[in-house]
């Protein structure tokens, strides 16, 4: 029986988050997942990743919490 693929966020959950807790809006795993997806679709800069993520926010929220 084939197993389901592992969600990409699971790859990042074990990473230590060096950010200041009171300044964090999104989990590190979700932030890195958005960045990887943005890069995979051709974004080359932080600004391009942000623009792509804002455009695709409804789609991203189907898979990520993104409060």
CORHUJO-V402168 format. One record per backbone hydrogen bond with DSSP energy under -1.0 kcal/mol. CO is the residue of the C=O (numbers start at 1). NH is the residue of the N-H. E is the energy in kcal/mol with one decimal. If there is no record, write none. Layout:
((CO,NH,E) (CO,NH,E))
This chain:
((7,10,-1.3) (8,11,-1.2) (9,13,-1.1) (12,15,-1.8) (20,23,-2.2) (21,24,-1.3) (27,31,-2.4) (28,32,-2.7) (29,33,-1.9) (30,34,-2.4) (31,35,-2.1) (32,36,-2.6) (33,37,-2.5) (34,38,-2.6) (35,39,-2.3) (36,40,-2.5) (37,41,-1.4) (38,43,-2.6) (39,42,-1.6) (45,49,-2.3) (46,50,-2.6) (47,51,-2.5) (48,52,-2.4) (49,53,-2.7) (50,54,-2.5) (51,55,-1.9) (52,56,-2.2) (56,60,-2.8) (57,61,-2.4) (59,62,-1.3) (60,63,-1.7) (60,64,-2.4))
